[in-house]
């Protein structure tokens, strides 16, 4: 098992310090890298043939992390999404080579609680290439040329607003609860987001938005989060552990 909880807590926005490095410390095996590139090219060709969208852009990669009291310090570089996506086929080879070879690309998995206690999740549309039908609200943290600093909260809440169709005024609270190195050796940043809207209001907002990533939403009570995360979405149970420990203290 490659999964590992990297950090755990309950961090408000002003307690998370992020730094960006233009140069990555990731070590590269040229043979594996070339194979990954060829896999990506095949994915692009298949997506075009199926009429689906596929994109490539630099995404954040976790370099270092530490917690000190109630503060969390994170350092990032970037890795291309194409490599992040296609190098998964070689995870075990990279693990054997050492931690420096791992992709460690950052994405968010957000536990979103409605005002009535329901937690909201998404069903992916068929317009984009996707590995799973159901998912947490969230996504990869991509970097644009305009970015001057890393703002994890802005990126995570941007996903909430885009995928659900809610506004900033609809968000009551947001916390970073921890980070998990996934089975594919990427890094899930686990967030908790509390909305001021109940289930019906969220569905109404969702029905008015034009984002094509999610075609439907579904809801679950807190007692069912592990079942949903593991059996329906197909993600690591440690994500729910991070949420539970972060919220319950």
C-alpha positions as CSV (number, residue, x, y, z in Angstrom):
1,X,0.0,0.0,0.0
2,X,1.3,3.4,-1.0
3,X,-1.2,5.4,0.9
4,X,0.1,7.6,3.8
5,X,-1.4,10.4,5.8
6,X,1.1,13.2,5.4
7,X,-0.4,15.8,7.7
8,X,-3.5,16.1,9.9
9,X,-5.2,19.0,11.6
10,X,-7.9,21.7,11.3
11,X,-6.3,24.7,9.6
12,X,-8.1,28.0,8.7
13,X,-7.0,29.9,5.7
14,X,-4.7,32.3,7.6
15,X,-2.9,29.4,9.2
16,X,-1.8,27.8,5.9
17,X,1.5,29.1,4.5
18,X,2.4,28.2,0.9
19,X,5.6,28.7,-1.1
20,X,6.3,28.0,-4.8
21,X,9.5,26.9,-6.4
22,X,10.0,27.2,-10.2
23,X,12.3,24.2,-10.2
24,X,11.0,20.8,-9.1
25,X,13.1,18.3,-7.1
26,X,11.4,15.4,-8.8
27,X,13.8,12.8,-10.2
28,X,13.1,11.5,-13.7
29,X,13.7,8.1,-15.1
30,X,13.9,8.8,-18.9
31,X,12.6,5.4,-19.9
32,X,9.5,5.6,-17.7
33,X,9.0,9.2,-18.7
34,X,9.0,8.4,-22.4
35,X,6.6,5.6,-21.9
36,X,4.3,7.9,-19.9
37,X,4.4,10.5,-22.8
38,X,3.4,7.8,-25.3
39,X,0.5,6.7,-23.1
40,X,-0.7,10.3,-22.9
41,X,-0.5,10.7,-26.7
42,X,-2.7,7.6,-27.0
43,X,-5.2,9.1,-24.5
44,X,-5.4,12.3,-26.5
45,X,-6.0,10.4,-29.7
46,X,-8.7,8.2,-28.0
47,X,-10.4,11.3,-26.5
48,X,-10.6,13.1,-29.9
49,X,-12.0,10.0,-31.5
50,X,-14.7,9.8,-28.8
51,X,-15.5,13.5,-29.0
52,X,-14.4,14.1,-25.4
53,X,-12.4,16.9,-24.0
54,X,-8.9,16.4,-22.6
55,X,-6.5,19.1,-21.4
56,X,-2.9,19.4,-20.3
57,X,-1.5,22.1,-18.0
58,X,1.1,22.5,-15.2
59,X,-0.4,21.3,-11.9
60,X,1.0,21.8,-8.4
61,X,3.3,19.2,-7.0
62,X,4.0,18.9,-3.2
63,X,7.7,19.3,-2.4
64,X,7.7,19.7,1.4
65,X,5.3,19.9,4.2
66,X,5.3,20.5,8.0
67,X,3.0,21.5,10.8
68,X,4.0,23.7,13.7
69,X,1.4,24.1,16.3
70,X,-1.8,25.3,14.6
71,X,0.1,26.3,11.4
72,X,0.7,24.3,8.2
73,X,3.6,25.1,5.9
74,X,3.6,23.7,2.4
75,X,6.1,24.0,-0.5
76,X,5.2,23.3,-4.1
77,X,6.6,23.1,-7.6
78,X,4.8,21.9,-10.7
79,X,4.4,18.7,-12.9
80,X,2.5,18.5,-16.1
81,X,-1.0,17.0,-15.9
82,X,-0.2,14.7,-18.8
83,X,2.7,13.1,-16.8
84,X,0.7,13.1,-13.6
85,X,-2.1,11.3,-15.4
86,X,-0.1,8.7,-17.4
87,X,2.7,7.9,-15.1
88,X,0.3,6.1,-12.7
89,X,0.9,2.9,-14.7
90,X,4.5,2.9,-13.4
91,X,3.8,3.7,-9.7
92,X,5.3,0.6,-8.2
93,X,8.5,1.0,-10.3
94,X,8.8,4.6,-9.1
95,X,8.2,3.6,-5.4
96,X,11.1,1.1,-5.7
97,X,13.3,3.9,-7.1
98,X,12.6,6.2,-4.1
99,X,10.4,9.0,-3.0
100,X,12.1,11.6,-5.2
101,X,10.6,9.9,-8.3
102,X,7.0,10.1,-7.2
103,X,4.6,12.5,-9.0
104,X,3.1,13.9,-5.8
105,X,0.7,16.0,-7.9
106,X,-1.8,17.9,-5.7
107,X,-5.6,17.7,-6.0
108,X,-8.5,18.5,-3.6
109,X,-11.1,16.2,-2.1
110,X,-13.7,18.4,-0.4
111,X,-16.2,17.2,2.2
112,X,-19.0,19.7,1.6
113,X,-21.7,19.9,4.3
114,X,-25.1,21.5,3.6
115,X,-27.0,23.5,6.2
116,X,-29.2,20.5,6.8
117,X,-26.3,18.1,7.5
118,X,-26.2,16.4,4.1
119,X,-22.9,16.0,2.4
120,X,-22.8,16.6,-1.4
121,X,-20.9,14.6,-4.1
122,X,-20.9,14.6,-7.8
123,X,-21.6,12.4,-10.8
124,X,-19.2,13.1,-13.7
125,X,-20.5,14.1,-17.1
126,X,-19.4,12.3,-20.2
127,X,-18.0,15.4,-21.8
128,X,-14.5,15.0,-20.3
129,X,-12.2,12.0,-20.0
130,X,-12.6,10.7,-16.4
131,X,-11.5,7.5,-14.6
132,X,-14.5,7.5,-12.2
133,X,-18.2,8.0,-12.5
134,X,-18.7,9.4,-9.0
135,X,-16.4,11.8,-7.2
136,X,-15.8,14.1,-4.3
137,X,-16.2,17.8,-5.3
138,X,-12.7,19.0,-6.1
139,X,-10.0,18.6,-8.7
140,X,-6.4,19.1,-9.5
141,X,-4.6,22.3,-8.6
142,X,-3.5,23.8,-11.9
143,X,-1.1,26.7,-12.2
144,X,-1.5,29.5,-14.7
145,X,1.1,32.0,-15.8
146,X,-0.9,34.7,-14.0
147,X,-0.4,33.0,-10.6
148,X,1.9,34.9,-8.3
149,X,1.4,32.7,-5.3
150,X,-0.2,29.4,-4.3
151,X,-3.6,29.8,-2.8
152,X,-5.0,26.4,-2.0
153,X,-8.2,27.8,-0.5
154,X,-9.0,29.9,-3.5
155,X,-8.4,26.9,-5.8
156,X,-10.5,24.5,-3.6
157,X,-13.4,27.0,-3.1
158,X,-13.2,27.8,-6.8
159,X,-14.1,24.1,-7.5
160,X,-17.0,24.3,-5.1
161,X,-18.4,27.4,-6.8
162,X,-17.8,26.1,-10.3
163,X,-19.1,22.6,-9.8
164,X,-22.1,23.4,-7.6
165,X,-23.0,26.8,-9.0
166,X,-22.9,28.5,-5.5
167,X,-21.5,31.9,-4.7
168,X,-18.9,33.1,-2.2
169,X,-21.7,34.4,0.0
170,X,-23.2,30.8,0.2
171,X,-20.0,29.5,1.9
172,X,-20.0,29.7,5.7
173,X,-16.7,28.1,6.5
174,X,-13.7,26.3,5.0
175,X,-10.9,24.4,6.6
176,X,-7.9,22.3,5.4
177,X,-8.0,19.1,7.4
178,X,-4.9,17.3,6.0
179,X,-3.2,15.6,3.1
180,X,-3.1,12.0,1.9
181,X,-0.6,10.4,-0.4
182,X,-2.8,8.3,-2.6
183,X,-2.3,4.8,-3.9
184,X,-1.0,6.4,-7.2
185,X,1.4,8.6,-5.1
186,X,-0.4,11.9,-5.8
187,X,-1.5,14.1,-2.9
188,X,-5.1,14.7,-1.9
189,X,-5.6,17.9,0.0
190,X,-8.6,17.2,2.2
191,X,-10.9,20.2,2.8
192,X,-14.1,20.7,4.8
193,X,-16.6,23.3,3.5
194,X,-19.8,24.3,5.2
195,X,-22.5,25.9,3.1
196,X,-25.4,28.1,4.2
197,X,-27.6,26.3,1.8
198,X,-29.7,23.1,2.3
199,X,-30.0,20.2,-0.1
200,X,-32.9,21.8,-2.1
201,X,-31.2,25.1,-2.4
202,X,-27.9,23.5,-3.6
203,X,-29.8,21.5,-6.2
204,X,-31.5,24.7,-7.4
205,X,-28.2,26.5,-7.7
206,X,-26.7,23.5,-9.5
207,X,-29.5,23.5,-12.0
208,X,-28.7,27.0,-13.0
209,X,-25.0,26.7,-13.5
210,X,-23.3,25.9,-16.8
211,X,-20.2,23.9,-15.7
212,X,-20.0,20.7,-17.8
213,X,-17.9,18.6,-15.4
214,X,-20.7,17.3,-13.2
215,X,-24.1,16.1,-14.6
216,X,-25.7,15.3,-11.3
217,X,-25.2,15.6,-7.6
218,X,-26.0,13.1,-4.9
219,X,-26.1,13.4,-1.1
220,X,-25.1,11.3,1.9
221,X,-25.4,11.6,5.7
222,X,-22.3,11.7,7.8
223,X,-22.7,8.1,9.0
224,X,-22.5,6.9,5.4
225,X,-19.4,8.9,4.3
226,X,-17.0,5.9,4.5
227,X,-19.4,3.7,2.4
228,X,-19.8,6.4,-0.2
229,X,-16.1,7.2,-0.4
230,X,-14.8,3.7,-0.6
231,X,-17.6,1.7,-2.3
232,X,-19.3,4.2,-4.5
233,X,-16.5,6.7,-5.4
234,X,-13.7,4.1,-5.0
235,X,-11.2,6.3,-3.1
236,X,-9.0,5.6,-0.1
237,X,-10.8,5.2,3.3
238,X,-8.0,7.4,4.8
239,X,-9.7,10.4,3.3
240,X,-12.7,9.9,5.6
241,X,-10.3,9.3,8.5
242,X,-8.7,12.6,7.9
243,X,-12.1,14.3,7.8
244,X,-13.3,12.6,10.9
245,X,-10.2,13.3,13.0
246,X,-10.0,16.9,11.7
247,X,-13.6,17.7,12.6
248,X,-13.9,15.8,15.8
249,X,-10.5,16.9,17.0
